[in-house]
Amino acid sequence: MTTVGTSQAGPTPSSPPGPGDAPPAAPDPRERLRRAAAHYGPVLAMYGALKLVGFAVFMYLLDSAGDFREKNPRFGGGAHTWDVLGSWDGWWYQQIALHGYDPALEPIPGATGLITLKGNSAAFFPLYPALMRMVSEVTGLGPYGAGMTVSVVFSFVAALGIYAVTARLGGRRAGLVAVGLWAVWPGSGAEWAVYSESLYTALAAWACYAVMTRRWLTAGVLTFTAGLARPTAVTLVAALAVAGLLAVWRREEGLKRPLIAVLIAPLGVAGYLGWVGYRMGDWGGYNKLQDGAWAHKFDFGRHSLDVLTSVPVGHTDYLFAMPMEDMIGVGVVLLVPVLTVLLMRLRPPVVLVVYTVLSYLMVMATQQYFGNVSRYLLPLFPLFVPLSLAMRRLKWPSLAAVLGTAAVASGSYAGYVLFELGVP
C-alpha cells in the first residue's frame, strides 16, 4: 500500500542528501518578485488610484476656494494649495523633526491653566517625527516633503496590512474591497498629509495580522513600535494581551512566546509617557499637558454626548463647535456600532474585536475636537471587514462605480472639509 505524500525515490525529508543527489534549487529572486508583484500589485494599484482621484478633487476644491491663501501658513495653509497638508498638527510634527522636544509645564503669564508652546510639542508621540527627520537627512527633503513621504509610503504599507487581515478572513476579493474602503473612508484625507495616521494604522494592521498568524514576538515588537506613534496604542496592547492569554488558556499556544509579546508590547507607550513625565517633573505631566494646552481629557463621554444631542437639533453651543465637520462626525460615530455588531457576528479573531471596541470607546470617552472624530476613528480598519465581505459579491463594474464615486466624494468630505473648514 502506498502512503499519500511519500516518495519511493530519493531521500526522505529527514534523511541527509546522498553524494549523488543535487542540492535543492534556491528560489529565483526574480520569480519571487514577479509572484509578489502579481499578488500585491492590484492591491497597491487599487489603493493608489482611489487616493489619487480623491486627492485631485481635494486640490481642485482648495484651488477653487482660494481661502487657504488668507490663512496663517502655520495652521491653515500658505502660498500653495498643498501647504494645507502640513498645517495644524503637521506644523507641530515639522517643528519636532527640526528642533526636537523641550517638554515643560510652565503656565503662560496671565493665562492661568495654559501651557507654553515649549511644552505643547510633547503631546505628539516621537516615532513619526523621528522618521521624518531620518528621511529628510537621507534624501535632502525638508520636513514637509519628508513627512509627506513617510505618510504616503506607510499608507501603502497600511493598505497591504488591511488586505492581509481581510483576505485571511474573506478571501482576496474581500481584501481588495477593504483596501478600497481604507482609501475613501471619512478621515482618509489624513492618510496623505503630515499626520501619523497612516504610520499607526500600518503598525496596527500588521500587529493584528501577526497575532492572527501566531507570530507573537513580531506582534509584540509591532505593538511596542505603535506605542511610539500614538497614545491610542494602549488599545492595541490590550487586544494583544487578551488574544495571547486566550490562546494560552485554550492551549493553542505555549506560555513563553505570548508572555514575551505581552511584556514587550506596552513598553513603547509607557516609555514615552514616562519620559515626558520625568522631563516635566510630574509623572502625570502628559495628561496635564493634554488638558491644559489642548483641552483633551478623559471625561467619560460627556463631551461626545453633548455633541450628539446638539448637532441633530441644530444647536452649536458646545465646545469646539464646527457644524459641517461635526455632522460628518456624528454620522461616523453612529455607523461604528452598527459595523462593530456586524463584525462580531462574523466571529473574527478576538484581537480585532478588542482593538476595535476599545479604540472606539477611548475616542468617545475623550473630550477633544469632535469634528476630527472621523480621523481619530480612521485606524479602526476591522470595521471594513463586514462591509468588504458584503461588497465582494458585486461585479467589478459595480464595485468600480461605488468606490470610484466614493473616491470623488472623499475629496470633499475627507479632504476639503477636514483640512480647510475644520481642524484636522
QUISULMO-V625030 format. One record per residue. RES is the residue in three letters. PHI is phi in degrees with one decimal (none if undefined). NEAR is the number of other ideal C-beta (glycine too) atoms within 8 Angstrom. Layout:
BEGIN
res=RES phi=PHI near=NEAR
res=RES phi=PHI near=NEAR
END
This chain:
BEGIN
res=MET phi=none near=2
res=THR phi=-96.0 near=5
res=THR phi=-84.1 near=5
res=VAL phi=-62.9 near=4
res=GLY phi=94.6 near=3
res=THR phi=-96.9 near=7
res=SER phi=-125.2 near=5
res=GLN phi=-84.1 near=4
res=ALA phi=-113.0 near=3
res=GLY phi=82.8 near=4
res=PRO phi=-72.3 near=8
res=THR phi=-73.5 near=6
res=PRO phi=-56.0 near=4
res=SER phi=-90.3 near=3
res=SER phi=-93.8 near=6
res=PRO phi=-70.4 near=4
res=PRO phi=-60.3 near=6
res=GLY phi=-78.4 near=6
res=PRO phi=-59.7 near=3
res=GLY phi=-93.0 near=3
res=ASP phi=-84.2 near=8
res=ALA phi=-76.5 near=4
res=PRO phi=-64.8 near=5
res=PRO phi=-60.1 near=4
res=ALA phi=-69.0 near=5
res=ALA phi=-71.1 near=4
res=PRO phi=-61.5 near=6
res=ASP phi=-70.6 near=6
res=PRO phi=-57.8 near=6
res=ARG phi=-67.1 near=6
res=GLU phi=-68.2 near=8
res=ARG phi=-62.9 near=9
res=LEU phi=-65.5 near=8
res=ARG phi=-63.3 near=8
res=ARG phi=-65.9 near=8
res=ALA phi=-64.0 near=8
res=ALA phi=-65.2 near=8
res=ALA phi=-66.6 near=6
res=HIS phi=-81.3 near=7
res=TYR phi=-97.5 near=9
res=GLY phi=-56.1 near=8
res=PRO phi=-61.2 near=7
res=VAL phi=-63.6 near=14
res=LEU phi=-66.5 near=11
res=ALA phi=-66.1 near=8
res=MET phi=-62.4 near=12
res=TYR phi=-61.8 near=15
res=GLY phi=-62.8 near=9
res=ALA phi=-65.5 near=8
res=LEU phi=-65.8 near=15
res=LYS phi=-66.2 near=14
res=LEU phi=-64.1 near=8
res=VAL phi=-62.7 near=12
res=GLY phi=-62.9 near=18
res=PHE phi=-65.1 near=11
res=ALA phi=-64.0 near=9
res=VAL phi=-64.3 near=14
res=PHE phi=-58.5 near=16
res=MET phi=-63.6 near=10
res=TYR phi=-64.6 near=9
res=LEU phi=-63.9 near=13
res=LEU phi=-61.8 near=12
res=ASP phi=-66.8 near=8
res=SER phi=-67.5 near=6
res=ALA phi=-70.0 near=9
res=GLY phi=72.2 near=7
res=ASP phi=-74.6 near=8
res=PHE phi=-64.2 near=14
res=ARG phi=-72.1 near=8
res=GLU phi=-91.6 near=6
res=LYS phi=-99.0 near=10
res=ASN phi=-62.2 near=6
res=PRO phi=-55.5 near=10
res=ARG phi=-68.2 near=6
res=PHE phi=-119.1 near=8
res=GLY phi=-142.9 near=11
res=GLY phi=131.9 near=14
res=GLY phi=174.2 near=9
res=ALA phi=-76.3 near=5
res=HIS phi=-125.3 near=5
res=THR phi=-57.9 near=9
res=TRP phi=-71.1 near=7
res=ASP phi=-61.3 near=13
res=VAL phi=-59.3 near=13
res=LEU phi=-69.7 near=11
res=GLY phi=-111.1 near=13
res=SER phi=-94.7 near=16
res=TRP phi=51.3 near=10
res=ASP phi=-58.5 near=9
res=GLY phi=-59.6 near=14
res=TRP phi=-63.9 near=11
res=TRP phi=-64.8 near=12
res=TYR phi=-60.7 near=17
res=GLN phi=-65.8 near=15
res=GLN phi=-65.0 near=9
res=ILE phi=-65.9 near=13
res=ALA phi=-60.3 near=13
res=LEU phi=-82.5 near=7
res=HIS phi=-121.0 near=5
res=GLY phi=75.7 near=4
res=TYR phi=-105.5 near=8
res=ASP phi=-144.8 near=8
res=PRO phi=-66.3 near=13
res=ALA phi=-159.4 near=9
res=LEU phi=-110.8 near=13
res=GLU phi=-126.3 near=8
res=PRO phi=-60.3 near=11
res=ILE phi=-69.1 near=8
res=PRO phi=-54.8 near=4
res=GLY phi=84.9 near=4
res=ALA phi=-130.3 near=7
res=THR phi=-57.8 near=5
res=GLY phi=92.8 near=5
res=LEU phi=-93.2 near=9
res=ILE phi=-119.4 near=11
res=THR phi=-63.0 near=10
res=LEU phi=-61.1 near=5
res=LYS phi=-60.3 near=9
res=GLY phi=-88.8 near=15
res=ASN phi=-59.7 near=12
res=SER phi=-62.9 near=13
res=ALA phi=-67.4 near=13
res=ALA phi=-69.6 near=11
res=PHE phi=-101.1 near=12
res=PHE phi=-70.5 near=10
res=PRO phi=-86.9 near=10
res=LEU phi=-63.2 near=11
res=TYR phi=-63.1 near=15
res=PRO phi=-64.1 near=12
res=ALA phi=-65.3 near=9
res=LEU phi=-65.7 near=11
res=MET phi=-58.1 near=16
res=ARG phi=-64.6 near=12
res=MET phi=-63.5 near=8
res=VAL phi=-64.3 near=12
res=SER phi=-63.0 near=14
res=GLU phi=-70.9 near=6
res=VAL phi=-76.9 near=6
res=THR phi=-98.5 near=9
res=GLY phi=84.8 near=4
res=LEU phi=-69.8 near=10
res=GLY phi=-74.5 near=6
res=PRO phi=-62.0 near=13
res=TYR phi=-66.7 near=12
res=GLY phi=-62.0 near=10
res=ALA phi=-66.7 near=16
res=GLY phi=-63.0 near=16
res=MET phi=-64.3 near=13
res=THR phi=-62.1 near=11
res=VAL phi=-60.6 near=14
res=SER phi=-64.3 near=17
res=VAL phi=-64.9 near=10
res=VAL phi=-60.8 near=8
res=PHE phi=-74.4 near=12
res=SER phi=-65.0 near=14
res=PHE phi=-72.0 near=11
res=VAL phi=-62.6 near=11
res=ALA phi=-63.4 near=15
res=ALA phi=-59.3 near=14
res=LEU phi=-64.8 near=11
res=GLY phi=-66.4 near=16
res=ILE phi=-63.5 near=16
res=TYR phi=-61.4 near=14
res=ALA phi=-61.0 near=12
res=VAL phi=-64.2 near=18
res=THR phi=-70.3 near=16
res=ALA phi=-62.8 near=11
res=ARG phi=-65.8 near=8
res=LEU phi=-92.5 near=10
res=GLY phi=-135.7 near=11
res=GLY phi=94.2 near=7
res=ARG phi=-61.9 near=6
res=ARG phi=-64.2 near=8
res=ALA phi=-62.4 near=16
res=GLY phi=-61.9 near=17
res=LEU phi=-65.3 near=12
res=VAL phi=-64.8 near=16
res=ALA phi=-60.6 near=17
res=VAL phi=-63.5 near=15
res=GLY phi=-62.6 near=13
res=LEU phi=-65.5 near=12
res=TRP phi=-60.3 near=16
res=ALA phi=-73.1 near=17
res=VAL phi=-118.1 near=14
res=TRP phi=-63.8 near=12
res=PRO phi=-53.8 near=11
res=GLY phi=92.3 near=15
res=SER phi=-67.7 near=14
res=GLY phi=-60.2 near=15
res=ALA phi=-75.5 near=13
res=GLU phi=-66.5 near=15
res=TRP phi=-112.3 near=12
res=ALA phi=-154.3 near=13
res=VAL phi=-81.5 near=13
res=TYR phi=-135.2 near=14
res=SER phi=-95.8 near=13
res=GLU phi=-60.2 near=13
res=SER phi=-64.6 near=17
res=LEU phi=-61.1 near=14
res=TYR phi=-65.4 near=14
res=THR phi=-63.4 near=16
res=ALA phi=-60.5 near=13
res=LEU phi=-65.2 near=13
res=ALA phi=-66.2 near=15
res=ALA phi=-63.1 near=14
res=TRP phi=-73.1 near=12
res=ALA phi=-65.9 near=15
res=CYS phi=-64.2 near=18
res=TYR phi=-63.4 near=12
res=ALA phi=-63.2 near=12
res=VAL phi=-64.2 near=16
res=MET phi=-62.0 near=11
res=THR phi=-102.4 near=7
res=ARG phi=61.8 near=8
res=ARG phi=-94.3 near=8
res=TRP phi=-67.5 near=14
res=LEU phi=-66.6 near=10
res=THR phi=-61.9 near=9
res=ALA phi=-62.1 near=15
res=GLY phi=-63.5 near=15
res=VAL phi=-66.5 near=9
res=LEU phi=-64.6 near=12
res=THR phi=-68.1 near=19
res=PHE phi=-56.0 near=13
res=THR phi=-67.1 near=11
res=ALA phi=-60.1 near=15
res=GLY phi=-67.2 near=18
res=LEU phi=-92.7 near=12
res=ALA phi=-104.0 near=13
res=ARG phi=-150.4 near=9
res=PRO phi=-67.4 near=8
res=THR phi=-66.7 near=12
res=ALA phi=-63.3 near=15
res=VAL phi=-60.1 near=12
res=THR phi=-70.8 near=12
res=LEU phi=-69.4 near=16
res=VAL phi=-59.6 near=13
res=ALA phi=-63.7 near=11
res=ALA phi=-63.2 near=16
res=LEU phi=-63.1 near=17
res=ALA phi=-63.3 near=10
res=VAL phi=-63.4 near=11
res=ALA phi=-63.6 near=13
res=GLY phi=-65.4 near=15
res=LEU phi=-65.1 near=10
res=LEU phi=-67.1 near=9
res=ALA phi=-64.1 near=11
res=VAL phi=-68.2 near=13
res=TRP phi=-62.6 near=6
res=ARG phi=-81.8 near=6
res=ARG phi=61.9 near=5
res=GLU phi=-84.7 near=6
res=GLU phi=-141.2 near=11
res=GLY phi=-74.6 near=6
res=LEU phi=-82.5 near=6
res=LYS phi=-62.5 near=6
res=ARG phi=-67.4 near=9
res=PRO phi=-60.7 near=14
res=LEU phi=-65.2 near=10
res=ILE phi=-61.6 near=11
res=ALA phi=-61.5 near=15
res=VAL phi=-64.5 near=12
res=LEU phi=-74.4 near=9
res=ILE phi=-74.0 near=12
res=ALA phi=-52.4 near=16
res=PRO phi=-81.4 near=12
res=LEU phi=-67.3 near=10
res=GLY phi=-67.2 near=14
res=VAL phi=-66.9 near=13
res=ALA phi=-67.1 near=9
res=GLY phi=-64.2 near=10
res=TYR phi=-69.4 near=12
res=LEU phi=-62.0 near=10
res=GLY phi=-64.8 near=9
res=TRP phi=-64.1 near=8
res=VAL phi=-62.4 near=13
res=GLY phi=-61.2 near=12
res=TYR phi=-64.0 near=8
res=ARG phi=-67.0 near=11
res=MET phi=-86.0 near=15
res=GLY phi=72.9 near=6
res=ASP phi=-151.8 near=8
res=TRP phi=-66.9 near=6
res=GLY phi=-101.1 near=7
res=GLY phi=-61.9 near=15
res=TYR phi=-62.8 near=13
res=ASN phi=-65.7 near=9
res=LYS phi=-67.0 near=11
res=LEU phi=-65.4 near=18
res=GLN phi=-60.9 near=11
res=ASP phi=-73.5 near=10
res=GLY phi=-74.0 near=11
res=ALA phi=-97.8 near=10
res=TRP phi=-122.4 near=10
res=ALA phi=56.6 near=8
res=HIS phi=-101.5 near=9
res=LYS phi=-157.2 near=9
res=PHE phi=-77.2 near=7
res=ASP phi=-126.3 near=9
res=PHE phi=60.5 near=5
res=GLY phi=89.4 near=8
res=ARG phi=-63.2 near=8
res=HIS phi=-67.4 near=13
res=SER phi=-60.7 near=11
res=LEU phi=-64.3 near=8
res=ASP phi=-60.3 near=10
res=VAL phi=-67.2 near=13
res=LEU phi=-65.3 near=10
res=THR phi=-94.9 near=7
res=SER phi=-102.0 near=12
res=VAL phi=-60.1 near=12
res=PRO phi=-61.6 near=7
res=VAL phi=-103.2 near=6
res=GLY phi=82.8 near=5
res=HIS phi=-87.6 near=7
res=THR phi=-131.3 near=8
res=ASP phi=-93.0 near=5
res=TYR phi=-128.0 near=10
res=LEU phi=-66.1 near=7
res=PHE phi=60.5 near=10
res=ALA phi=-67.0 near=9
res=MET phi=-141.4 near=12
res=PRO phi=-52.2 near=8
res=MET phi=-64.0 near=10
res=GLU phi=-65.1 near=15
res=ASP phi=-67.5 near=13
res=MET phi=-63.9 near=9
res=ILE phi=-63.4 near=13
res=GLY phi=-61.4 near=14
res=VAL phi=-61.6 near=12
res=GLY phi=-60.6 near=9
res=VAL phi=-66.0 near=13
res=VAL phi=-61.4 near=12
res=LEU phi=-77.2 near=8
res=LEU phi=-75.5 near=8
res=VAL phi=-59.2 near=12
res=PRO phi=-60.2 near=8
res=VAL phi=-61.5 near=8
res=LEU phi=-66.7 near=11
res=THR phi=-66.3 near=13
res=VAL phi=-61.8 near=8
res=LEU phi=-63.9 near=10
res=LEU phi=-63.7 near=15
res=MET phi=-67.0 near=9
res=ARG phi=-65.6 near=7
res=LEU phi=-80.8 near=10
res=ARG phi=53.0 near=4
res=PRO phi=-77.7 near=11
res=PRO phi=-54.9 near=9
res=VAL phi=-60.8 near=10
res=VAL phi=-61.2 near=13
res=LEU phi=-70.8 near=15
res=VAL phi=-68.0 near=13
res=VAL phi=-63.9 near=13
res=TYR phi=-60.5 near=16
res=THR phi=-67.6 near=13
res=VAL phi=-64.3 near=9
res=LEU phi=-67.2 near=12
res=SER phi=-62.9 near=13
res=TYR phi=-64.5 near=13
res=LEU phi=-63.3 near=8
res=MET phi=-64.5 near=11
res=VAL phi=-66.0 near=11
res=MET phi=-70.5 near=9
res=ALA phi=-91.2 near=10
res=THR phi=-114.4 near=11
res=GLN phi=-76.5 near=10
res=GLN phi=-164.7 near=11
res=TYR phi=-62.6 near=8
res=PHE phi=-64.8 near=13
res=GLY phi=-61.1 near=14
res=ASN phi=-92.5 near=15
res=VAL phi=-63.2 near=11
res=SER phi=-64.7 near=15
res=ARG phi=-76.2 near=13
res=TYR phi=-62.5 near=10
res=LEU phi=-92.6 near=15
res=LEU phi=-58.2 near=14
res=PRO phi=-70.9 near=11
res=LEU phi=-81.3 near=11
res=PHE phi=-62.2 near=14
res=PRO phi=-60.8 near=13
res=LEU phi=-64.9 near=12
res=PHE phi=-72.9 near=14
res=VAL phi=-62.0 near=17
res=PRO phi=-63.8 near=12
res=LEU phi=-64.8 near=13
res=SER phi=-68.1 near=15
res=LEU phi=-68.2 near=11
res=ALA phi=-77.1 near=7
res=MET phi=-77.6 near=11
res=ARG phi=-65.5 near=11
res=ARG phi=-75.6 near=4
res=LEU phi=-68.2 near=8
res=LYS phi=-72.6 near=5
res=TRP phi=-57.5 near=6
res=PRO phi=-61.4 near=6
res=SER phi=-66.7 near=8
res=LEU phi=-64.0 near=12
res=ALA phi=-63.9 near=8
res=ALA phi=-65.6 near=8
res=VAL phi=-65.8 near=10
res=LEU phi=-70.3 near=14
res=GLY phi=-65.1 near=10
res=THR phi=-64.2 near=8
res=ALA phi=-62.8 near=10
res=ALA phi=-64.4 near=15
res=VAL phi=-61.8 near=10
res=ALA phi=-65.3 near=9
res=SER phi=-63.2 near=17
res=GLY phi=-58.7 near=16
res=SER phi=-91.0 near=11
res=TYR phi=-74.6 near=10
res=ALA phi=-104.6 near=16
res=GLY phi=-120.8 near=15
res=TYR phi=-61.5 near=13
res=VAL phi=-60.5 near=13
res=LEU phi=-69.5 near=18
res=PHE phi=-88.6 near=15
res=GLU phi=-102.1 near=14
res=LEU phi=-91.3 near=9
res=GLY phi=-121.9 near=13
res=VAL phi=-119.4 near=8
res=PRO phi=-67.3 near=13
END
